[in-house]
Amino acid sequence: MSKLRLTEISEWTDKQRKLYGNYYDELWKIKSVISYYQRIKDLTIRQAQLVGEYQKAWGLFNSDKHFSADELGHMQEVYSGILESSVANLDQIMLVINSFKTQMTDEQRLELINAAGNRLEENFTDLKQFNNQNLMLTLERGKQQGDVNQIKALYGIR
C-alpha cells in the first residue's frame, strides 16, 4: 500500500476512536447518574418502610396494657434515637446529591451514598430487632397472665 493510503486509514481510525471514545464517556456519565438515582430511590423506600414499621409498632405497643409508662418512655427514647439516626443518614445522602458543585469523583460520591445507605439499613434492622424484642416481651407477659390469644389478635400473629 502506498503511504497516502496508510495515512488515510490512520486518520480514519483516529476519528473513529475519538468519536466512539466520546460516546462511551457520555454513556459512562449516564450510567453513574442512573446508579445514583436507583440507589437513592431504594434508600427512600427503605426510609418509608422504617417510618411505617415504627408507626405500626408504636401504635400497638402504646395501647398494650403489658407495658408500663416507664417502659413506654424508654421505648420512645430508643425509637427517637433510631429515627434521628436514619434522618441524619438521609441528610448525608441529600448533601452528596445537592453538592454536585463539590469537587469529588463519581466513585467518591457513590461511596458516600452507599455508606450512608448501609447505615440506614442498619437503622432498619435495629428497629425490626427492637420491635421483635418488645413483641416477645409482651407475649411472655401475656402468657403469664393467660391472655396470649388477645395479644396475638392485637399484633396480628397466628
Secondary structure, 3 states (H helix, E strand, C coil): CCHHHHHHHHHHHHHHHHHHHHHHHHHHHHHHHHHHHHHHHHHHHHHHHHHHHHHHHHHHHHCCCCCCHHHHHHHHHHHHHHHHHHHHHHHHHHHHHHCCCCCCCHHHHHHHHHHHHHHHHHHHHHHHHHHHHHHHHHHHHHHHHCCHHHHHHHHCCC
